[in-house]
Amino acid sequence: MASELVFPGETVPAKHVNLKLGPGLLQQATLSNPSESSVVSTKAGLLQHSANRSKWWVDSNARRYVPAPQESVIGVVTQRLGEGYRVDIGEAHQASLDALAFEGATKRNKPNLKVGSLVYARVSLAHKDMEPELECFDAQTRKAEGFGELKGGFVVRCSLKMCRQLLDSKHFLLPLLGGKFPLESAIGMNGRVWISAKEPKQIIAVARCIEAVDPDGGGMDAVEAKAFLETLDA
């Protein structure tokens, strides 16, 4: 199915037993029958869905990140507050992260994050009238599944569209870079990508390639990116 252009207020055909709505979509009661609900678009863009149609979202080249439940984000701890933390995720409001929202965390054994620490987390609560809430484990398995504190490495800022592309397993960039040298990465839907490699020059190469491929930057395709990577000392 070709992507459909939608505008704010339009009803979209998002239906599934395990329906999950991403950015740009809102589920609300219908006016004619309050017991029923419909899904409407809250912003203009291209309507997208996963292969099994369980996940739906509106793809737009927004500049500012708006949290949506179950999205992965990279945040910076800005404050320790009681039994948790305040985290900057690039949104209008700071997010909260409970100290027990980590794999295996207990009141006696929990992470001790410092101001400035990086975390890879999942949005557990997102509402326009409340501050976002984060968790650093998979809600179903209670396992870390890659979430938690990010140590070392470097954070590259890019467009929200670039992050969505990097999360697509079919996108060419990360396999291209991984074939050149070993690297680790964590991709946040909030316009931040964490990268770690053995040598600083390799991290610089990854950062420059992300900027070059970013639709808001150079917009290079696979052939151009491969040629560009060859010019870098990595």
ZIFENUR-V567650 format. One record per pair of residues at least 12 apart in sequence whose C-alpha atoms are under 7 Angstrom apart, sorted by the first residue. I is the first residue (numbers start at 1). GAP is how many residues later the second one is. D is the distance in whole Angstrom. If there is no record, write none. Layout:
{{I GAP D} {I GAP D}}
This chain:
{{3 43 6} {3 44 6} {3 45 6} {4 42 5} {4 43 5} {5 40 6} {5 41 5} {5 42 6} {6 35 7} {6 38 6} {6 39 6} {6 40 6} {6 41 6} {7 34 6} {7 36 6} {7 37 4} {7 38 7} {8 33 5} {8 34 4} {8 35 5} {8 36 6} {9 31 6} {9 32 5} {9 33 6} {10 30 5} {10 31 5} {11 27 7} {11 28 6} {11 29 4} {11 30 6} {12 27 6} {12 28 6} {12 29 7} {14 25 6} {14 42 7} {16 37 7} {16 38 5} {18 36 6} {19 35 5} {19 36 6} {20 34 6} {20 35 5} {20 36 7} {21 34 6} {21 35 5} {21 36 6} {22 34 6} {22 35 4} {22 46 6} {23 34 5} {23 35 6} {23 45 6} {24 17 6} {24 18 5} {24 19 5} {24 33 6} {24 34 5} {25 14 7} {25 15 6} {25 16 5} {25 17 6} {25 32 6} {25 33 7} {26 13 6} {26 14 5} {26 15 6} {26 16 7} {27 12 4} {27 13 6} {44 16 7} {45 13 6} {45 14 5} {45 15 5} {46 12 5} {46 13 5} {46 14 7} {47 12 6} {61 99 7} {61 100 6} {62 98 7} {64 27 7} {65 25 6} {65 26 6} {65 125 5} {66 25 6} {67 59 6} {68 55 7} {68 58 6} {69 54 5} {69 55 5} {69 56 6} {69 57 6} {70 52 6} {70 53 5} {70 54 6} {71 51 6} {71 52 5} {71 118 6} {72 49 6} {72 50 4} {72 51 6} {72 116 5} {72 117 6} {73 16 7} {73 47 6} {73 48 5} {73 49 6} {73 115 4} {73 116 5} {73 117 6} {74 15 6} {74 44 7} {74 45 6} {74 46 5} {74 47 6} {74 114 5} {74 118 6} {75 12 6} {75 13 5} {75 14 5} {75 43 6} {75 44 5} {75 45 7} {76 12 5} {76 13 7} {76 40 6} {76 41 6} {76 42 5} {76 43 6} {77 37 7} {77 38 5} {77 39 5} {77 40 5} {77 41 6} {78 37 5} {78 38 6} {79 36 6} {83 15 6} {83 16 6} {84 13 6} {84 14 4} {84 15 5} {85 12 5} {85 13 6} {89 101 7} {90 100 7} {93 38 6} {94 37 7} {95 36 6} {95 37 5} {95 38 5} {95 39 7} {96 36 6} {96 37 5} {96 38 6} {97 36 6} {97 37 5} {97 38 6} {99 12 7} {101 34 5} {101 35 6} {101 36 7} {102 33 7} {102 34 5} {102 35 6} {102 42 7} {102 46 7} {103 34 6} {103 39 6} {103 40 5} {103 41 5} {118 31 6} {118 32 5} {119 29 5} {119 30 4} {119 31 5} {120 16 7} {120 27 5} {120 28 5} {120 29 6} {120 30 7} {121 13 6} {121 14 6} {121 15 5} {121 26 5} {121 27 6} {122 12 6} {122 13 5} {122 14 6} {123 12 7} {136 12 5} {153 41 7} {153 42 5} {153 43 4} {154 40 6} {154 41 5} {154 42 6} {155 37 6} {155 38 5} {155 39 4} {155 40 6} {156 36 6} {156 37 5} {156 38 6} {156 51 6} {157 34 6} {157 35 5} {157 36 6} {158 33 5} {158 34 6} {158 53 7} {158 56 7} {159 32 5} {159 55 7} {159 57 6} {160 29 6} {160 30 6} {160 31 5} {162 52 5} {162 53 7} {163 24 6} {163 25 7} {163 26 6} {163 28 6} {164 25 7} {167 20 7} {172 50 6} {182 15 6} {183 13 6} {183 14 5} {184 12 5} {184 13 6} {201 32 7} {201 33 6} {202 32 5} {205 27 6} {205 29 6} {209 16 7} {209 20 7} {213 12 7}}
